[in-house]
Amino acid sequence: MLQVRHLLADKGNQTHAIGPDESILNAASIMTDHHIGSLLVMRGNELLGIVSERDYMHKVILKGCSPNDTPVRDIMSTPVLTVTPDDTVETCMHLCTDRRMRHLPVIEKNKVIGIVSIGDLVKAVISEQGEQIEYLQRYIAG
C-alpha cells in the first residue's frame, strides 16, 4: 500500500504559506500565481490553519467581506487535519471524503514537510490500480 512518503517523493515537498495577518486578496493572488487551491497559514514554523479557494468563496465573496481588509485568520480553517508520511493513501482518501477536504498538510516531528491534495491521492490510486491490472493480465496470459 502506498504511503504519503511515496507521494511526496514523487511530487516534491514544496508548500506555499501565508501569515495570519495577511489580506485575503494577497492569499488569492498567491494561489492564482502558483495554480494551487490552498495555502498553509503559518506563523514561523507553526501551522495555524489552512485557507482554500472554498474558504474564499464561502467566507468572503458570499458574505460580502472586503478581500483587501479581511485578514486570512478570519477565514482560515482551523484546527487543521494533518497526516504523517507513514499514513496510507487509502487513509488519506477516507479523510478527504469523510471530512470533505481537498488538502492535507503532512507533518513529521511537529514540522510541515509537504502537502497532499485529493488530486495527488486519486492519481496515486489510478496508477496503483493500473499496475495491478497489468500484473493480473500478464498472470492470466501466463
C-alpha positions in Angstrom: 0.0 0.0 0.0 1.3 3.4 -1.0 2.2 5.8 1.8 2.2 9.6 1.9 6.0 9.5 1.8 5.9 7.9 -1.6 3.7 10.7 -2.9 6.0 13.3 -1.6 9.0 11.5 -3.1 7.3 11.8 -6.5 5.7 15.3 -6.3 8.2 17.0 -4.0 7.5 18.7 -0.7 7.1 22.3 -1.8 4.4 24.2 0.2 3.1 27.7 0.0 2.2 29.6 3.1 0.9 32.9 4.2 0.8 34.7 7.6 -2.4 35.1 9.5 -2.4 38.9 9.3 -2.0 39.0 5.5 -5.1 40.0 3.4 -7.3 37.6 1.7 -6.6 39.4 -1.5 -2.9 38.5 -1.1 -3.8 34.9 -0.4 -5.9 34.7 -3.5 -3.1 36.3 -5.5 -0.6 33.7 -4.3 -2.9 30.8 -5.0 -3.5 32.2 -8.5 0.1 32.8 -9.2 1.1 29.2 -8.2 -2.0 27.5 -9.6 -2.9 26.0 -6.2 -6.1 25.6 -4.3 -4.9 26.3 -0.7 -2.3 27.9 1.4 -1.0 26.9 4.8 -1.4 29.7 7.3 1.8 29.8 9.3 3.5 31.9 12.0 7.1 30.9 11.6 7.2 27.1 11.7 3.8 26.9 13.5 0.9 25.7 11.4 -2.1 27.8 12.5 -4.7 26.9 9.8 -5.3 26.4 6.1 -7.1 28.8 3.7 -8.6 27.5 0.4 -10.5 28.6 -2.6 -13.6 27.2 -0.9 -12.9 29.4 2.2 -12.6 32.4 0.0 -15.8 31.7 -1.8 -17.9 30.8 1.2 -16.5 33.2 3.8 -15.6 36.3 1.7 -17.5 36.5 -1.6 -20.8 35.2 -0.3 -20.7 37.2 2.9 -19.7 40.4 1.1 -16.4 40.9 3.0 -13.7 43.0 1.6 -10.7 40.9 0.3 -8.4 43.9 0.9 -9.5 44.4 4.5 -10.1 40.9 5.7 -7.1 39.1 7.2 -6.5 35.4 6.4 -7.0 34.5 10.1 -10.7 35.5 9.8 -11.5 32.8 7.2 -8.9 30.1 7.7 -10.0 26.6 8.6 -8.7 25.5 12.0 -7.9 23.2 13.5 -6.1 21.7 10.6 -6.4 18.0 9.9 -2.9 16.6 9.2 -1.3 13.4 8.1 2.1 11.8 8.6 4.4 10.3 6.0 3.5 6.9 7.3 -0.2 7.3 6.6 -1.5 5.4 3.6 -3.1 6.8 0.5 -6.3 4.9 1.5 -6.4 6.6 4.9 -6.0 10.0 3.3 -8.7 9.2 0.8 -11.1 8.4 3.6 -10.2 11.6 5.5 -10.7 13.7 2.4 -14.0 12.0 1.6 -15.4 11.9 5.2 -14.4 15.4 6.1 -15.0 16.9 2.6 -11.4 18.3 2.4 -9.1 18.7 -0.6 -5.7 19.3 1.1 -3.9 17.6 3.9 -0.7 19.0 5.3 2.0 16.4 6.1 3.6 16.7 9.5 6.7 14.9 10.7 8.3 15.7 14.1 6.0 18.7 14.5 7.2 20.2 11.2 5.3 20.7 8.0 7.1 18.6 5.3 4.6 18.8 2.5 1.0 18.8 1.5 -1.1 16.2 -0.5 -4.2 17.1 -2.4 -7.2 14.9 -3.3 -5.8 15.1 -6.9 -2.5 13.6 -5.7 -4.4 10.8 -4.0 -6.6 10.0 -6.9 -3.6 10.0 -9.3 -1.8 7.5 -7.0 -4.8 5.2 -6.7 -5.3 5.2 -10.5 -1.6 4.4 -11.0 -1.6 1.6 -8.5 -4.7 0.1 -10.0 -3.2 0.2 -13.4 -0.2 -1.6 -12.2 -2.3 -4.3 -10.6 -4.4 -4.8 -13.8 -1.3 -5.1 -15.9 0.1 -7.7 -13.4 -3.1 -9.7 -13.5 -3.3 -9.6 -17.3 0.3 -11.0 -17.5 -0.5 -13.6 -14.9 -3.6 -14.7 -16.8 -1.8 -14.7 -20.1 0.8 -16.8 -18.3 
